Amino acid sequence: MLTDKLPITKHLEDLRKTIIVSLVAVLATFIVTFTFSEEIFRSLMFPLKYTLDFSVHDMFINFVPQDKLKDMKLVFLGPAEAFWMNIKIAFVASIVMALPVIFSQLWRFISPGLHNKEKKYVLPFIVSATLLFLIGAAFCFFIVLPFAMSFLLTYKVGDFLMPMLSVGQYADFCLKFILAFGLVFELPIIILFLTRMNIISTRTLARNRKYSVLIAFILAAFLTPTPDAFNQTLMAVPIILLYEIGILLSVFMDRKRKNAGADQEKP
């Protein structure tokens, strides 16, 4: 059964502890990531230097160097821009490294509203939430960003235009979309939580499936950095699949909970 309702002051105290522990974890990992921020930035240059090449006929997928961008170097336009770029990259990397701690604290905060049997799912929650975020970030880094860089920096540029990016602009552009895709891939867990807290039902989610497809393409139009339909579809399809996975997980958990309740009612 659910735990007793807690006073609002207790919830605020738990929220404060959750935020403090999460910030301490981020700051602790920031010390490590800032030390290696230059190496992290070199890795962040991958979408600019390479693009995904695939052949449907030959079933061949490979990353090939960008002919027009492989020798491109970034510039910084202010004395402190390169320094702040390292700060931003290290900070985002520290958040990613601290995700297990952040999700464990999030679980600690929401666990009072769960059944006692459901509280044992803390480890699957932490692992799945972390993996989903990493998969979303990797999907953006290896699939979406190379396409975006190739399109935005070479489309109708010709031989008379030369792209010149600052490190700050490039880092902001990449980090923003990597974080956005990582958060979007948490959709199954968000749906599972909303259905578990009876905020929305699985029947409602399934009945409004057609609207979820429309919302997925609208969201993809905002998230993808290029205006072409291919990249928007590339983002919308995973959102739709994640939506369906969230519904299936919610149905599975509902059936499992009902079966457990039925077993307890048996004499």
Phi and psi restraints in degrees (value plus and minus 20) as a CYANA .aco file:
   2 LEU   PHI     -90.3   -50.3
   2 LEU   PSI     130.0   170.0
   3 THR   PHI     -90.6   -50.6
   3 THR   PSI     141.9   181.9
   4 ASP   PHI     -83.0   -43.0
   4 ASP   PSI     132.0   172.0
   5 LYS   PHI     -87.5   -47.5
   5 LYS   PSI     116.7   156.7
   6 LEU   PHI    -119.2   -79.2
   6 LEU   PSI     129.0   169.0
   7 PRO   PHI     -86.7   -46.7
   7 PRO   PSI     139.1   179.1
   8 ILE   PHI     -82.2   -42.2
   8 ILE   PSI     -52.5   -12.5
   9 THR   PHI     -84.8   -44.8
   9 THR   PSI     -55.5   -15.5
  10 LYS   PHI     -87.5   -47.5
  10 LYS   PSI     -59.8   -19.8
  11 HIS   PHI     -83.4   -43.4
  11 HIS   PSI     -62.0   -22.0
  12 LEU   PHI     -85.8   -45.8
  12 LEU   PSI     -57.7   -17.7
  13 GLU   PHI     -86.0   -46.0
  13 GLU   PSI     -62.3   -22.3
  14 ASP   PHI     -84.2   -44.2
  14 ASP   PSI     -59.7   -19.7
  15 LEU   PHI     -83.5   -43.5
  15 LEU   PSI     -61.0   -21.0
  16 ARG   PHI     -82.8   -42.8
  16 ARG   PSI     -64.0   -24.0
  17 LYS   PHI     -83.2   -43.2
  17 LYS   PSI     -60.1   -20.1
  18 THR   PHI     -81.5   -41.5
  18 THR   PSI     -65.0   -25.0
  19 ILE   PHI     -87.0   -47.0
  19 ILE   PSI     -63.0   -23.0
  20 ILE   PHI     -84.1   -44.1
  20 ILE   PSI     -67.8   -27.8
  21 VAL   PHI     -83.1   -43.1
  21 VAL   PSI     -60.3   -20.3
  22 SER   PHI     -84.4   -44.4
  22 SER   PSI     -62.6   -22.6
  23 LEU   PHI     -85.1   -45.1
  23 LEU   PSI     -59.4   -19.4
  24 VAL   PHI     -82.7   -42.7
  24 VAL   PSI     -61.4   -21.4
  25 ALA   PHI     -83.6   -43.6
  25 ALA   PSI     -61.4   -21.4
  26 VAL   PHI     -85.6   -45.6
  26 VAL   PSI     -63.4   -23.4
  27 LEU   PHI     -85.9   -45.9
  27 LEU   PSI     -57.1   -17.1
  28 ALA   PHI     -85.5   -45.5
  28 ALA   PSI     -63.5   -23.5
  29 THR   PHI     -93.7   -53.7
  29 THR   PSI     -45.5    -5.5
  30 PHE   PHI     -81.5   -41.5
  30 PHE   PSI     -55.0   -15.0
  31 ILE   PHI     -79.2   -39.2
  31 ILE   PSI     -59.0   -19.0
  32 VAL   PHI     -94.7   -54.7
  32 VAL   PSI     -67.4   -27.4
  33 THR   PHI     -87.7   -47.7
  33 THR   PSI     -54.4   -14.4
  34 PHE   PHI     -87.5   -47.5
  34 PHE   PSI     -52.0   -12.0
  35 THR   PHI     -82.5   -42.5
  35 THR   PSI     -54.8   -14.8
  36 PHE   PHI    -130.0   -90.0
  36 PHE   PSI       4.6    44.6
  37 SER   PHI     -82.4   -42.4
  37 SER   PSI     -53.7   -13.7
  38 GLU   PHI     -86.1   -46.1
  38 GLU   PSI     -61.5   -21.5
  39 GLU   PHI     -86.5   -46.5
  39 GLU   PSI     -57.8   -17.8
  40 ILE   PHI     -84.3   -44.3
  40 ILE   PSI     -60.3   -20.3
  41 PHE   PHI     -86.0   -46.0
  41 PHE   PSI     -57.8   -17.8
  42 ARG   PHI     -79.0   -39.0
  42 ARG   PSI     -60.4   -20.4
  43 SER   PHI     -86.5   -46.5
  43 SER   PSI     -54.0   -14.0
  44 LEU   PHI     -88.3   -48.3
  44 LEU   PSI     -35.3     4.7
  45 MET   PHI     -98.2   -58.2
  45 MET   PSI     -28.9    11.1
  46 PHE   PHI     -75.6   -35.6
  46 PHE   PSI     -68.7   -28.7
  47 PRO   PHI     -82.4   -42.4
  47 PRO   PSI     -42.8    -2.8
  48 LEU   PHI    -101.3   -61.3
  48 LEU   PSI     -52.1   -12.1
  49 LYS   PHI    -111.4   -71.4
  49 LYS   PSI     -45.5    -5.5
  50 TYR   PHI    -148.3  -108.3
  50 TYR   PSI     136.7   176.7
  51 THR   PHI    -155.0  -115.0
  51 THR   PSI     137.3   177.3
  52 LEU   PHI    -104.9   -64.9
  52 LEU   PSI     105.7   145.7
  53 ASP   PHI    -136.1   -96.1
  53 ASP   PSI     104.3   144.3
  54 PHE   PHI    -161.2  -121.2
  54 PHE   PSI     130.5   170.5
  55 SER   PHI    -145.8  -105.8
  55 SER   PSI      99.8   139.8
  56 VAL   PHI     -87.4   -47.4
  56 VAL   PSI     -56.5   -16.5
  57 HIS   PHI     -87.8   -47.8
  57 HIS   PSI     -64.8   -24.8
  58 ASP   PHI    -113.1   -73.1
  58 ASP   PSI     -22.3    17.7
  59 MET   PHI      32.4    72.4
  59 MET   PSI      29.6    69.6
  60 PHE   PHI    -141.7  -101.7
  60 PHE   PSI     108.2   148.2
  61 ILE   PHI    -148.1  -108.1
  61 ILE   PSI     109.9   149.9
  62 ASN   PHI    -177.5  -137.5
  62 ASN   PSI     134.8   174.8
  63 PHE   PHI    -116.7   -76.7
  63 PHE   PSI     104.8   144.8
  64 VAL   PHI    -138.5   -98.5
  64 VAL   PSI     130.5   170.5
  65 PRO   PHI     -84.8   -44.8
  65 PRO   PSI     122.7   162.7
  66 GLN   PHI     -93.6   -53.6
  66 GLN   PSI      98.8   138.8
  67 ASP   PHI     -81.1   -41.1
  67 ASP   PSI     -61.0   -21.0
  68 LYS   PHI    -107.2   -67.2
  68 LYS   PSI     -34.8     5.2
  69 LEU   PHI    -139.6   -99.6
  69 LEU   PSI     -25.1    14.9
  70 LYS   PHI     -84.5   -44.5
  70 LYS   PSI     -47.7    -7.7
  71 ASP   PHI    -121.9   -81.9
  71 ASP   PSI      -9.5    30.5
  72 MET   PHI     -94.4   -54.4
  72 MET   PSI     118.5   158.5
  73 LYS   PHI    -138.2   -98.2
  73 LYS   PSI     124.3   164.3
  74 LEU   PHI    -106.7   -66.7
  74 LEU   PSI     135.4   175.4
  75 VAL   PHI    -142.2  -102.2
  75 VAL   PSI     142.4   182.4
  76 PHE   PHI    -143.5  -103.5
  76 PHE   PSI     117.6   157.6
  77 LEU   PHI    -120.2   -80.2
  77 LEU   PSI     -23.6    16.4
  78 GLY   PHI    -159.3  -119.3
  78 GLY   PSI     137.5   177.5
  79 PRO   PHI     -78.6   -38.6
  79 PRO   PSI     -53.5   -13.5
  80 ALA   PHI    -121.5   -81.5
  80 ALA   PSI     -19.2    20.8
  81 GLU   PHI     -84.3   -44.3
  81 GLU   PSI     -63.6   -23.6
  82 ALA   PHI     -84.2   -44.2
  82 ALA   PSI     -59.2   -19.2
  83 PHE   PHI     -84.1   -44.1
  83 PHE   PSI     -66.5   -26.5
  84 TRP   PHI     -88.0   -48.0
  84 TRP   PSI     -48.2    -8.2
  85 MET   PHI     -82.4   -42.4
  85 MET   PSI     -63.5   -23.5
  86 ASN   PHI     -84.2   -44.2
  86 ASN   PSI     -56.8   -16.8
  87 ILE   PHI     -82.7   -42.7
  87 ILE   PSI     -67.1   -27.1
  88 LYS   PHI     -83.0   -43.0
  88 LYS   PSI     -65.9   -25.9
  89 ILE   PHI     -83.6   -43.6
  89 ILE   PSI     -63.5   -23.5
  90 ALA   PHI     -85.1   -45.1
  90 ALA   PSI     -57.9   -17.9
  91 PHE   PHI     -86.7   -46.7
  91 PHE   PSI     -65.9   -25.9
  92 VAL   PHI     -84.7   -44.7
  92 VAL   PSI     -61.2   -21.2
  93 ALA   PHI     -83.3   -43.3
  93 ALA   PSI     -56.4   -16.4
  94 SER   PHI     -87.2   -47.2
  94 SER   PSI     -55.8   -15.8
  95 ILE   PHI     -82.9   -42.9
  95 ILE   PSI     -63.8   -23.8
  96 VAL   PHI     -83.4   -43.4
  96 VAL   PSI     -62.7   -22.7
  97 MET   PHI     -86.4   -46.4
  97 MET   PSI     -51.1   -11.1
  98 ALA   PHI    -110.0   -70.0
  98 ALA   PSI     -14.1    25.9
  99 LEU   PHI     -76.1   -36.1
  99 LEU   PSI     -63.4   -23.4
 100 PRO   PHI     -77.1   -37.1
 100 PRO   PSI     -60.3   -20.3
 101 VAL   PHI     -88.7   -48.7
 101 VAL   PSI     -62.2   -22.2
 102 ILE   PHI     -82.3   -42.3
 102 ILE   PSI     -65.0   -25.0
 103 PHE   PHI     -89.7   -49.7
 103 PHE   PSI     -53.9   -13.9
 104 SER   PHI     -85.2   -45.2
 104 SER   PSI     -58.7   -18.7
 105 GLN   PHI     -89.4   -49.4
 105 GLN   PSI     -55.8   -15.8
 106 LEU   PHI     -83.5   -43.5
 106 LEU   PSI     -61.7   -21.7
 107 TRP   PHI     -83.5   -43.5
 107 TRP   PSI     -60.6   -20.6
 108 ARG   PHI     -80.7   -40.7
 108 ARG   PSI     -54.4   -14.4
 109 PHE   PHI     -94.4   -54.4
 109 PHE   PSI     -58.6   -18.6
 110 ILE   PHI    -112.0   -72.0
 110 ILE   PSI     -32.1     7.9
 111 SER   PHI     -81.1   -41.1
 111 SER   PSI     -50.9   -10.9
 112 PRO   PHI     -79.8   -39.8
 112 PRO   PSI     -40.1    -0.1
 113 GLY   PHI    -112.2   -72.2
 113 GLY   PSI     -11.2    28.8
 114 LEU   PHI    -128.4   -88.4
 114 LEU   PSI     141.4   181.4
 115 HIS   PHI     -88.9   -48.9
 115 HIS   PSI     138.3   178.3
 116 ASN   PHI     -81.1   -41.1
 116 ASN   PSI     -58.1   -18.1
 117 LYS   PHI     -88.7   -48.7
 117 LYS   PSI     -47.8    -7.8
 118 GLU   PHI     -99.6   -59.6
 118 GLU   PSI     -39.1     0.9
 119 LYS   PHI     -88.2   -48.2
 119 LYS   PSI     -37.5     2.5
 120 LYS   PHI     -96.0   -56.0
 120 LYS   PSI     -27.7    12.3
 121 TYR   PHI    -106.0   -66.0
 121 TYR   PSI      -1.3    38.7
 122 VAL   PHI     -80.8   -40.8
 122 VAL   PSI     -65.6   -25.6
 123 LEU   PHI     -86.3   -46.3
 123 LEU   PSI     -67.4   -27.4
 124 PRO   PHI     -78.4   -38.4
 124 PRO   PSI     -56.5   -16.5
 125 PHE   PHI     -83.9   -43.9
 125 PHE   PSI     -68.0   -28.0
 126 ILE   PHI     -82.2   -42.2
 126 ILE   PSI     -65.6   -25.6
 127 VAL   PHI     -86.2   -46.2
 127 VAL   PSI     -67.7   -27.7
 128 SER   PHI     -87.5   -47.5
 128 SER   PSI     -61.0   -21.0
 129 ALA   PHI     -84.6   -44.6
 129 ALA   PSI     -61.1   -21.1
 130 THR   PHI     -86.6   -46.6
 130 THR   PSI     -64.2   -24.2
 131 LEU   PHI     -84.8   -44.8
 131 LEU   PSI     -61.2   -21.2
 132 LEU   PHI     -82.6   -42.6
 132 LEU   PSI     -62.0   -22.0
 133 PHE   PHI     -83.1   -43.1
 133 PHE   PSI     -64.6   -24.6
 134 LEU   PHI     -85.3   -45.3
 134 LEU   PSI     -58.1   -18.1
 135 ILE   PHI     -85.0   -45.0
 135 ILE   PSI     -62.9   -22.9
 136 GLY   PHI     -83.5   -43.5
 136 GLY   PSI     -62.7   -22.7
 137 ALA   PHI     -84.3   -44.3
 137 ALA   PSI     -61.6   -21.6
 138 ALA   PHI     -86.9   -46.9
 138 ALA   PSI     -58.6   -18.6
 139 PHE   PHI     -79.9   -39.9
 139 PHE   PSI     -63.1   -23.1
 140 CYS   PHI     -87.0   -47.0
 140 CYS   PSI     -63.7   -23.7
 141 PHE   PHI     -88.5   -48.5
 141 PHE   PSI     -62.5   -22.5
 142 PHE   PHI    -114.8   -74.8
 142 PHE   PSI     -41.0    -1.0
 143 ILE   PHI    -131.7   -91.7
 143 ILE   PSI     -78.1   -38.1
 144 VAL   PHI     -93.4   -53.4
 144 VAL   PSI     -71.0   -31.0
 145 LEU   PHI     -82.9   -42.9
 145 LEU   PSI     -62.7   -22.7
 146 PRO   PHI     -78.5   -38.5
 146 PRO   PSI     -62.0   -22.0
 147 PHE   PHI     -82.6   -42.6
 147 PHE   PSI     -62.3   -22.3
 148 ALA   PHI     -84.0   -44.0
 148 ALA   PSI     -66.3   -26.3
 149 MET   PHI     -83.0   -43.0
 149 MET   PSI     -62.6   -22.6
 150 SER   PHI     -82.8   -42.8
 150 SER   PSI     -60.1   -20.1
 151 PHE   PHI     -93.2   -53.2
 151 PHE   PSI     -70.0   -30.0
 152 LEU   PHI     -90.8   -50.8
 152 LEU   PSI     -51.9   -11.9
 153 LEU   PHI    -120.4   -80.4
 153 LEU   PSI     -26.4    13.6
 154 THR   PHI    -145.0  -105.0
 154 THR   PSI     -35.2     4.8
 155 TYR   PHI     -91.2   -51.2
 155 TYR   PSI     100.3   140.3
 156 LYS   PHI      34.3    74.3
 156 LYS   PSI      12.6    52.6
 157 VAL   PHI    -105.0   -65.0
 157 VAL   PSI     -62.0   -22.0
 158 GLY   PHI      50.5    90.5
 158 GLY   PSI    -182.8  -142.8
 159 ASP   PHI    -116.6   -76.6
 159 ASP   PSI     -22.7    17.3
 160 PHE   PHI    -124.3   -84.3
 160 PHE   PSI     -21.3    18.7
 161 LEU   PHI    -140.5  -100.5
 161 LEU   PSI     119.4   159.4
 162 MET   PHI    -147.3  -107.3
 162 MET   PSI     100.3   140.3
 163 PRO   PHI     -88.0   -48.0
 163 PRO   PSI     117.0   157.0
 164 MET   PHI    -157.2  -117.2
 164 MET   PSI      83.8   123.8
 165 LEU   PHI    -123.8   -83.8
 165 LEU   PSI     125.8   165.8
 166 SER   PHI    -110.0   -70.0
 166 SER   PSI     133.9   173.9
 167 VAL   PHI     -82.9   -42.9
 167 VAL   PSI     -55.6   -15.6
 168 GLY   PHI     -85.4   -45.4
 168 GLY   PSI     -65.0   -25.0
 169 GLN   PHI     -84.5   -44.5
 169 GLN   PSI     -63.3   -23.3
 170 TYR   PHI     -85.9   -45.9
 170 TYR   PSI     -65.4   -25.4
 171 ALA   PHI     -83.7   -43.7
 171 ALA   PSI     -63.5   -23.5
 172 ASP   PHI     -81.0   -41.0
 172 ASP   PSI     -63.2   -23.2
 173 PHE   PHI     -80.6   -40.6
 173 PHE   PSI     -69.7   -29.7
 174 CYS   PHI     -89.3   -49.3
 174 CYS   PSI     -66.8   -26.8
 175 LEU   PHI     -84.4   -44.4
 175 LEU   PSI     -57.5   -17.5
 176 LYS   PHI     -81.2   -41.2
 176 LYS   PSI     -65.7   -25.7
 177 PHE   PHI     -96.4   -56.4
 177 PHE   PSI     -53.2   -13.2
 178 ILE   PHI     -82.8   -42.8
 178 ILE   PSI     -64.9   -24.9
 179 LEU   PHI     -85.6   -45.6
 179 LEU   PSI     -60.7   -20.7
 180 ALA   PHI     -82.6   -42.6
 180 ALA   PSI     -64.9   -24.9
 181 PHE   PHI     -87.8   -47.8
 181 PHE   PSI     -58.0   -18.0
 182 GLY   PHI     -80.7   -40.7
 182 GLY   PSI     -61.4   -21.4
 183 LEU   PHI     -89.8   -49.8
 183 LEU   PSI     -58.7   -18.7
 184 VAL   PHI     -82.2   -42.2
 184 VAL   PSI     -55.9   -15.9
 185 PHE   PHI     -93.3   -53.3
 185 PHE   PSI     -22.9    17.1
 186 GLU   PHI    -104.5   -64.5
 186 GLU   PSI     -15.0    25.0
 187 LEU   PHI     -74.6   -34.6
 187 LEU   PSI     -64.3   -24.3
 188 PRO   PHI     -78.8   -38.8
 188 PRO   PSI     -59.8   -19.8
 189 ILE   PHI     -90.2   -50.2
 189 ILE   PSI     -57.3   -17.3
 190 ILE   PHI     -83.5   -43.5
 190 ILE   PSI     -63.6   -23.6
 191 ILE   PHI     -83.7   -43.7
 191 ILE   PSI     -62.8   -22.8
 192 LEU   PHI     -81.2   -41.2
 192 LEU   PSI     -60.3   -20.3
 193 PHE   PHI     -87.8   -47.8
 193 PHE   PSI     -63.2   -23.2
 194 LEU   PHI     -84.5   -44.5
 194 LEU   PSI     -59.5   -19.5
 195 THR   PHI     -92.3   -52.3
 195 THR   PSI     -55.9   -15.9
 196 ARG   PHI     -85.8   -45.8
 196 ARG   PSI     -56.3   -16.3
 197 MET   PHI    -105.9   -65.9
 197 MET   PSI     -11.3    28.7
 198 ASN   PHI      39.8    79.8
 198 ASN   PSI       6.8    46.8
 199 ILE   PHI     -97.1   -57.1
 199 ILE   PSI     -52.9   -12.9
 200 ILE   PHI    -169.5  -129.5
 200 ILE   PSI     131.0   171.0
 201 SER   PHI    -121.6   -81.6
 201 SER   PSI     137.4   177.4
 202 THR   PHI     -85.8   -45.8
 202 THR   PSI     -51.7   -11.7
 203 ARG   PHI     -84.3   -44.3
 203 ARG   PSI     -60.6   -20.6
 204 THR   PHI     -85.8   -45.8
 204 THR   PSI     -61.9   -21.9
 205 LEU   PHI     -82.6   -42.6
 205 LEU   PSI     -63.9   -23.9
 206 ALA   PHI     -88.5   -48.5
 206 ALA   PSI     -57.0   -17.0
 207 ARG   PHI     -88.6   -48.6
 207 ARG   PSI     -50.7   -10.7
 208 ASN   PHI    -119.9   -79.9
 208 ASN   PSI       8.4    48.4
 209 ARG   PHI     -80.1   -40.1
 209 ARG   PSI     -57.4   -17.4
 210 LYS   PHI     -84.8   -44.8
 210 LYS   PSI     -53.1   -13.1
 211 TYR   PHI     -92.8   -52.8
 211 TYR   PSI     -50.4   -10.4
 212 SER   PHI     -85.3   -45.3
 212 SER   PSI     -53.9   -13.9
 213 VAL   PHI     -85.5   -45.5
 213 VAL   PSI     -63.3   -23.3
 214 LEU   PHI     -83.7   -43.7
 214 LEU   PSI     -64.9   -24.9
 215 ILE   PHI     -84.0   -44.0
 215 ILE   PSI     -55.4   -15.4
 216 ALA   PHI     -82.4   -42.4
 216 ALA   PSI     -61.6   -21.6
 217 PHE   PHI     -92.9   -52.9
 217 PHE   PSI     -54.0   -14.0
 218 ILE   PHI     -86.2   -46.2
 218 ILE   PSI     -64.4   -24.4
 219 LEU   PHI     -83.6   -43.6
 219 LEU   PSI     -59.8   -19.8
 220 ALA   PHI     -83.7   -43.7
 220 ALA   PSI     -54.1   -14.1
 221 ALA   PHI     -84.7   -44.7
 221 ALA   PSI     -53.0   -13.0
 222 PHE   PHI    -100.9   -60.9
 222 PHE   PSI     -54.7   -14.7
 223 LEU   PHI    -101.0   -61.0
 223 LEU   PSI     -59.2   -19.2
 224 THR   PHI     -93.7   -53.7
 224 THR   PSI     115.9   155.9
 225 PRO   PHI     -99.0   -59.0
 225 PRO   PSI     -24.5    15.5
 226 THR   PHI    -137.3   -97.3
 226 THR   PSI     132.7   172.7
 227 PRO   PHI    -106.4   -66.4
 227 PRO   PSI     -21.8    18.2
 228 ASP   PHI     -96.6   -56.6
 228 ASP   PSI     131.4   171.4
 229 ALA   PHI     -88.7   -48.7
 229 ALA   PSI     -47.2    -7.2
 230 PHE   PHI     -83.3   -43.3
 230 PHE   PSI     -69.7   -29.7
 231 ASN   PHI     -87.3   -47.3
 231 ASN   PSI     -54.5   -14.5
 232 GLN   PHI     -85.9   -45.9
 232 GLN   PSI     -60.8   -20.8
 233 THR   PHI     -85.5   -45.5
 233 THR   PSI     -57.2   -17.2
 234 LEU   PHI     -80.4   -40.4
 234 LEU   PSI     -50.5   -10.5
 235 MET   PHI    -109.2   -69.2
 235 MET   PSI     -57.7   -17.7
 236 ALA   PHI     -87.4   -47.4
 236 ALA   PSI     -59.7   -19.7
 237 VAL   PHI     -80.7   -40.7
 237 VAL   PSI     -67.7   -27.7
 238 PRO   PHI     -79.8   -39.8
 238 PRO   PSI     -56.8   -16.8
 239 ILE   PHI     -82.5   -42.5
 239 ILE   PSI     -63.1   -23.1
 240 ILE   PHI     -83.6   -43.6
 240 ILE   PSI     -63.8   -23.8
 241 LEU   PHI     -83.1   -43.1
 241 LEU   PSI     -61.8   -21.8
 242 LEU   PHI     -84.6   -44.6
 242 LEU   PSI     -56.7   -16.7
 243 TYR   PHI     -81.3   -41.3
 243 TYR   PSI     -65.3   -25.3
 244 GLU   PHI     -86.7   -46.7
 244 GLU   PSI     -58.7   -18.7
 245 ILE   PHI     -83.1   -43.1
 245 ILE   PSI     -60.4   -20.4
 246 GLY   PHI     -81.1   -41.1
 246 GLY   PSI     -61.3   -21.3
 247 ILE   PHI     -84.2   -44.2
 247 ILE   PSI     -65.3   -25.3
 248 LEU   PHI     -82.2   -42.2
 248 LEU   PSI     -61.9   -21.9
 249 LEU   PHI     -84.3   -44.3
 249 LEU   PSI     -59.3   -19.3
 250 SER   PHI     -85.7   -45.7
 250 SER   PSI     -62.7   -22.7
 251 VAL   PHI     -82.5   -42.5
 251 VAL   PSI     -63.3   -23.3
 252 PHE   PHI     -81.5   -41.5
 252 PHE   PSI     -64.3   -24.3
 253 MET   PHI     -88.0   -48.0
 253 MET   PSI     -56.8   -16.8
 254 ASP   PHI     -84.3   -44.3
 254 ASP   PSI     -64.3   -24.3
 255 ARG   PHI     -85.0   -45.0
 255 ARG   PSI     -60.0   -20.0
 256 LYS   PHI     -84.8   -44.8
 256 LYS   PSI     -59.3   -19.3
 257 ARG   PHI     -88.6   -48.6
 257 ARG   PSI     -60.4   -20.4
 258 LYS   PHI     -85.9   -45.9
 258 LYS   PSI     -60.2   -20.2
 259 ASN   PHI     -84.7   -44.7
 259 ASN   PSI     -58.4   -18.4
 260 ALA   PHI     -86.7   -46.7
 260 ALA   PSI     -57.6   -17.6
 261 GLY   PHI     -88.1   -48.1
 261 GLY   PSI     -57.1   -17.1
 262 ALA   PHI     -86.9   -46.9
 262 ALA   PSI     -58.2   -18.2
 263 ASP   PHI     -85.0   -45.0
 263 ASP   PSI     -55.5   -15.5
 264 GLN   PHI     -91.8   -51.8
 264 GLN   PSI     -48.2    -8.2
 265 GLU   PHI     -98.3   -58.3
 265 GLU   PSI     -37.9     2.1
 266 LYS   PHI     -87.9   -47.9
 266 LYS   PSI     119.3   159.3
